[in-house]
Amino acid sequence: MAGGKETPRQKMIGMMYLVLTALLAMNVSKTVLMGYIRVNEGMERSRDNLTENNKRLAEAFEKSLDGNPGAKPYYTRSQDAAKMFDEVISYIEKIKSNVYVHTEKYPDPKMGDTVQLQHLVNGSYDNYDEPTHVLLGSDEKNPITGPLTASELKGNLEGLKDKLIAMIEKMQKTDGEHLFPEDYKNLIKKLEGLKPHASGAIEDGMAMSWEMENFYHLPEAAVIANLTKIQVDVKNAQSEVLQVFSSASGKLSIKPDRLVAGVIAPSSYIQAGQQYEADIFLSASFSKLGQGDMEVMLGVDSASAAKGSKGNSIPIVDGVGKYKVGAGSVGDQTYKGVIKFKKPDGTYMYYPFEKTYKVAPPSVAVTAEQMNVFYAGVENPVSVAAAGVAPADIVISANGAGVTYATTGPAKYMFKFTGTGECIINVSAKTKDGVKPQGLPNKFRVKPLPKPDLKIGGKFGVNEMKKGDIGVVSALGAGAQGFDFQANYIVMEWEISGLNSKDKYISVKGPGSGLNAEAKALLSNPKVNSKIYFEAKIKGPDGKVNNVALPVKVIK
């Protein structure tokens, strides 16, 4: 086909050869593009694995702060670095989204935020004009600048490298934040790798810049793969920073070798009726601490201990200070001091402590088991306790409000009252020298039982009921609304009256709590928007009978 006259057959053969060559080129192109897609998918998995690994490293680093105060500056620095890394990762995602939007011609810029190269249907994988135009512009020798361009990406990567190295240099000049020399040197070398470098290759007589090597005249699939590769490099650098910082802090830590259960209560003494509170936890200690590693000193503060004051040292057994003192005068007693703790680097930390406890005279607790008051006419269970006295040796006396009581068990009683007002209970203890009073008298109010309320359909205080609900009521209940005391109220007799659906007034009476057929017939077919009147005689546990009335409106 290079020259000379050709026959029609030769021309046809030449044309077929061109078509075949083009088809082969297309197949190669598709194969290469699919290779980029698979490479990008693999790097995305690597990036996500690094993200998860860095998260676990950070969580483990945070947990290591307990018992290792020296690790906190390193952890804080790692968190500062993590923010820098995350900002760059997010920025590269925005670049990807912008490339997708322009290359795939999405009408909404937000559509690029969720695109994944391997899941792109009928995508413009082989389009190299748009990615080049978006990232470099129309003149590759003078790349464009501005948001989401290759030039800006290069600046952000250089800025990330500079900020991280500046932070590490500052740490090397700050007490308590040094990195070990070898770790420092290797980390600086790793971070220098974040800076974009051109290979120095020459194409068509022109030196290739970093921007051109990564994004110029490359198909969309290759551009996305290169951006993901940069994200992986950033994540690798973040992992290196975490490992170096956590390793440096770990070399300062002391590992506890003994766990014990601990209990701390705001007060070790409470009165009856108050609430007891306590924090229960696992406490780590260092059973192998030798002489000079830890000292518990009483009567000094942190400042004076740091200057050499000794105070009164107490014995240490298995890494725990053992404090013992006799209970002298009655009232609040306070002791305080400092724990002097030697760190691996030979310096000391000082941990102040202070604790108050109460020395009290003999005391008693009288508890009304159901309520904090007594009620007349019913049984009121009572339990009594006295500090240091066995229940079987407790003796009580009571007066006021017509009280009588019977013993139901050791230090257990059942009180009854015929009146109201105030009941005073005195507690004594049987001793070898006779009966001895314990504590102060205990005063209780004695109140009358509350008046009863009707319960209709299992509910108190019903003002209106649906016709269907009132039609299934077969009995009336009784009790005292809002009264938690165990008391039995009984419906002795009832009367129900009202209009049925034919405007006929009906009144029905009956004994007990169960309703008869006439009452059920009225309730099954009442007039809507009229009122049904429920009246009952209710006997309380104190034997008193009260008349109770309750009108209920019938609604649809």
JOLIN-V194927 format. One record per backbone hydrogen bond with DSSP energy under -1.0 kcal/mol. CO is the residue of the C=O (numbers start at 1). NH is the residue of the N-H. E is the energy in kcal/mol with one decimal. If there is no record, write none. Layout:
co=CO nh=NH e=E
co=CO nh=NH e=E
This chain:
co=7 nh=11 e=-2.4
co=8 nh=12 e=-2.1
co=9 nh=13 e=-2.4
co=10 nh=14 e=-2.5
co=11 nh=15 e=-2.3
co=12 nh=16 e=-2.2
co=13 nh=17 e=-2.0
co=14 nh=18 e=-1.9
co=15 nh=19 e=-2.2
co=16 nh=20 e=-2.6
co=17 nh=21 e=-2.5
co=18 nh=22 e=-2.3
co=19 nh=23 e=-2.4
co=20 nh=24 e=-2.5
co=21 nh=25 e=-2.2
co=22 nh=26 e=-2.2
co=23 nh=27 e=-2.2
co=24 nh=28 e=-2.2
co=25 nh=29 e=-2.3
co=26 nh=30 e=-2.4
co=27 nh=31 e=-2.3
co=28 nh=32 e=-2.6
co=29 nh=33 e=-2.6
co=30 nh=34 e=-2.6
co=31 nh=35 e=-1.8
co=32 nh=36 e=-2.1
co=33 nh=37 e=-2.1
co=34 nh=38 e=-2.4
co=35 nh=39 e=-2.6
co=36 nh=40 e=-2.8
co=37 nh=41 e=-2.2
co=38 nh=42 e=-2.2
co=39 nh=43 e=-2.4
co=40 nh=44 e=-2.4
co=41 nh=45 e=-1.8
co=42 nh=46 e=-2.1
co=43 nh=47 e=-2.9
co=44 nh=48 e=-2.7
co=45 nh=49 e=-2.6
co=46 nh=50 e=-2.5
co=47 nh=51 e=-2.2
co=48 nh=52 e=-2.2
co=49 nh=53 e=-2.6
co=50 nh=54 e=-2.9
co=51 nh=55 e=-1.8
co=52 nh=56 e=-2.1
co=53 nh=57 e=-2.4
co=54 nh=58 e=-2.5
co=55 nh=59 e=-2.3
co=56 nh=60 e=-2.6
co=57 nh=61 e=-2.5
co=58 nh=62 e=-2.3
co=59 nh=63 e=-2.1
co=60 nh=64 e=-1.5
co=62 nh=65 e=-1.4
co=63 nh=66 e=-1.2
co=65 nh=68 e=-2.0
co=68 nh=71 e=-2.3
co=69 nh=72 e=-1.3
co=71 nh=75 e=-2.3
co=72 nh=76 e=-2.8
co=73 nh=77 e=-2.2
co=74 nh=78 e=-2.2
co=75 nh=79 e=-2.0
co=76 nh=80 e=-2.0
co=77 nh=81 e=-2.5
co=78 nh=82 e=-2.2
co=79 nh=83 e=-1.7
co=80 nh=84 e=-1.4
co=81 nh=85 e=-2.5
co=82 nh=86 e=-2.8
co=83 nh=87 e=-2.0
co=84 nh=88 e=-1.5
co=85 nh=89 e=-2.4
co=86 nh=90 e=-2.6
co=87 nh=91 e=-1.9
co=88 nh=92 e=-2.3
co=89 nh=93 e=-1.7
co=90 nh=94 e=-1.7
co=91 nh=95 e=-1.7
co=92 nh=96 e=-2.4
co=93 nh=97 e=-2.4
co=94 nh=98 e=-2.2
co=95 nh=99 e=-2.3
co=96 nh=100 e=-2.6
co=97 nh=101 e=-2.5
co=98 nh=102 e=-1.9
co=99 nh=103 e=-2.6
co=100 nh=104 e=-2.9
co=101 nh=106 e=-1.7
co=108 nh=111 e=-2.1
co=109 nh=112 e=-1.2
co=110 nh=113 e=-1.6
co=116 nh=119 e=-1.4
co=117 nh=120 e=-1.3
co=123 nh=125 e=-1.4
co=124 nh=127 e=-1.5
co=125 nh=221 e=-1.8
co=127 nh=220 e=-1.1
co=128 nh=132 e=-1.3
co=129 nh=133 e=-2.6
co=130 nh=134 e=-2.9
co=131 nh=135 e=-2.3
co=132 nh=136 e=-2.9
co=132 nh=137 e=-1.5
co=135 nh=150 e=-1.9
co=136 nh=144 e=-1.9
co=139 nh=142 e=-1.2
co=146 nh=149 e=-1.1
co=149 nh=153 e=-2.3
co=150 nh=154 e=-2.4
co=151 nh=155 e=-2.0
co=152 nh=156 e=-2.4
co=153 nh=157 e=-2.4
co=154 nh=158 e=-2.2
co=155 nh=159 e=-2.6
co=156 nh=160 e=-2.4
co=157 nh=161 e=-2.1
co=158 nh=162 e=-2.4
co=159 nh=163 e=-2.6
co=160 nh=164 e=-2.3
co=161 nh=165 e=-2.3
co=162 nh=166 e=-2.3
co=163 nh=167 e=-2.0
co=164 nh=168 e=-2.2
co=165 nh=169 e=-2.6
co=166 nh=170 e=-1.9
co=167 nh=171 e=-2.0
co=168 nh=172 e=-1.9
co=171 nh=174 e=-1.6
co=174 nh=177 e=-1.8
co=180 nh=184 e=-2.8
co=181 nh=185 e=-2.4
co=182 nh=186 e=-2.3
co=183 nh=187 e=-2.4
co=184 nh=188 e=-2.2
co=185 nh=189 e=-1.8
co=186 nh=190 e=-2.1
co=187 nh=191 e=-2.5
co=188 nh=192 e=-2.0
co=191 nh=194 e=-1.9
co=192 nh=195 e=-1.4
co=201 nh=208 e=-2.9
co=203 nh=206 e=-1.7
co=206 nh=203 e=-2.6
co=209 nh=213 e=-2.6
co=210 nh=214 e=-1.6
co=211 nh=215 e=-1.9
co=212 nh=216 e=-1.9
co=219 nh=223 e=-2.3
co=220 nh=224 e=-2.5
co=221 nh=225 e=-1.9
co=222 nh=226 e=-2.3
co=223 nh=227 e=-2.1
co=224 nh=228 e=-2.3
co=225 nh=229 e=-2.1
co=226 nh=230 e=-1.7
co=227 nh=231 e=-1.8
co=228 nh=232 e=-2.2
co=229 nh=233 e=-2.1
co=230 nh=234 e=-2.2
co=231 nh=235 e=-2.6
co=232 nh=236 e=-2.4
co=233 nh=237 e=-2.0
co=234 nh=238 e=-2.1
co=235 nh=239 e=-2.3
co=236 nh=240 e=-2.0
co=237 nh=241 e=-2.1
co=238 nh=242 e=-2.4
co=239 nh=243 e=-2.4
co=240 nh=244 e=-2.4
co=241 nh=245 e=-2.6
co=242 nh=246 e=-2.7
co=243 nh=247 e=-2.1
co=244 nh=248 e=-2.3
co=245 nh=249 e=-2.2
co=246 nh=250 e=-2.2
co=247 nh=251 e=-1.3
co=249 nh=252 e=-1.6
co=250 nh=253 e=-1.1
co=258 nh=285 e=-2.7
co=260 nh=283 e=-3.7
co=262 nh=281 e=-2.5
co=264 nh=279 e=-3.3
co=271 nh=274 e=-2.1
co=279 nh=264 e=-2.6
co=281 nh=262 e=-3.6
co=283 nh=260 e=-2.6
co=285 nh=257 e=-1.4
co=285 nh=258 e=-1.2
co=286 nh=289 e=-1.5
co=290 nh=293 e=-2.3
co=293 nh=342 e=-2.9
co=295 nh=340 e=-3.3
co=296 nh=314 e=-1.8
co=297 nh=338 e=-2.5
co=298 nh=312 e=-2.1
co=301 nh=305 e=-2.3
co=302 nh=306 e=-2.3
co=303 nh=307 e=-1.1
co=304 nh=309 e=-2.5
co=305 nh=308 e=-1.3
co=312 nh=298 e=-2.4
co=315 nh=322 e=-2.7
co=317 nh=320 e=-1.4
co=320 nh=317 e=-2.8
co=331 nh=359 e=-2.8
co=333 nh=357 e=-3.0
co=335 nh=355 e=-2.6
co=336 nh=299 e=-2.6
co=337 nh=353 e=-2.2
co=338 nh=297 e=-2.9
co=339 nh=351 e=-2.4
co=340 nh=295 e=-2.0
co=341 nh=349 e=-2.9
co=343 nh=346 e=-2.2
co=347 nh=343 e=-3.3
co=349 nh=341 e=-2.9
co=351 nh=339 e=-2.4
co=353 nh=337 e=-2.1
co=355 nh=335 e=-2.5
co=357 nh=333 e=-3.8
co=359 nh=331 e=-3.4
co=363 nh=387 e=-2.6
co=365 nh=385 e=-2.6
co=367 nh=383 e=-2.3
co=374 nh=447 e=-2.8
co=380 nh=415 e=-2.7
co=381 nh=369 e=-1.8
co=382 nh=413 e=-2.8
co=383 nh=367 e=-3.1
co=385 nh=365 e=-3.2
co=386 nh=389 e=-2.1
co=390 nh=393 e=-1.9
co=391 nh=394 e=-1.5
co=393 nh=430 e=-2.8
co=395 nh=428 e=-3.5
co=397 nh=426 e=-2.8
co=399 nh=424 e=-2.5
co=401 nh=419 e=-1.9
co=404 nh=416 e=-2.8
co=406 nh=414 e=-2.4
co=409 nh=412 e=-2.3
co=411 nh=384 e=-2.2
co=412 nh=408 e=-2.3
co=412 nh=409 e=-1.2
co=413 nh=382 e=-2.8
co=414 nh=406 e=-1.6
co=415 nh=380 e=-2.7
co=416 nh=404 e=-2.2
co=417 nh=377 e=-2.3
co=421 nh=446 e=-2.7
co=423 nh=444 e=-2.4
co=424 nh=399 e=-1.6
co=425 nh=442 e=-2.7
co=426 nh=397 e=-1.9
co=427 nh=438 e=-3.0
co=428 nh=395 e=-2.7
co=429 nh=436 e=-3.0
co=431 nh=434 e=-1.6
co=434 nh=431 e=-2.0
co=436 nh=429 e=-2.4
co=442 nh=425 e=-2.8
co=444 nh=423 e=-2.8
co=445 nh=374 e=-2.9
co=446 nh=421 e=-2.6
co=447 nh=376 e=-2.4
co=453 nh=479 e=-1.7
co=455 nh=477 e=-2.9
co=456 nh=459 e=-1.2
co=459 nh=456 e=-2.3
co=463 nh=553 e=-2.7
co=465 nh=555 e=-2.5
co=466 nh=470 e=-2.6
co=467 nh=471 e=-1.4
co=469 nh=472 e=-1.1
co=470 nh=473 e=-1.1
co=474 nh=515 e=-2.7
co=477 nh=455 e=-2.6
co=479 nh=453 e=-4.0
co=480 nh=483 e=-2.0
co=485 nh=487 e=-1.1
co=490 nh=539 e=-3.1
co=492 nh=512 e=-3.1
co=493 nh=537 e=-2.4
co=494 nh=510 e=-2.0
co=495 nh=535 e=-2.4
co=496 nh=508 e=-3.1
co=497 nh=533 e=-3.1
co=498 nh=506 e=-2.8
co=499 nh=527 e=-2.1
co=500 nh=503 e=-1.9
co=504 nh=500 e=-2.1
co=506 nh=498 e=-2.2
co=508 nh=496 e=-3.0
co=510 nh=494 e=-2.8
co=513 nh=476 e=-2.4
co=516 nh=520 e=-2.2
co=517 nh=521 e=-2.2
co=518 nh=522 e=-2.0
co=519 nh=523 e=-2.3
co=520 nh=524 e=-1.8
co=525 nh=501 e=-2.1
co=527 nh=530 e=-1.6
co=530 nh=554 e=-2.8
co=532 nh=552 e=-2.6
co=533 nh=497 e=-1.9
co=534 nh=550 e=-3.0
co=535 nh=495 e=-2.6
co=536 nh=548 e=-3.0
co=537 nh=492 e=-3.3
co=538 nh=546 e=-2.8
co=539 nh=490 e=-2.7
co=540 nh=543 e=-2.1
co=544 nh=540 e=-3.1
co=546 nh=538 e=-3.0
co=548 nh=536 e=-2.5
co=550 nh=534 e=-2.1
co=552 nh=532 e=-2.9
co=553 nh=465 e=-2.6
co=554 nh=529 e=-3.5
co=555 nh=467 e=-2.5
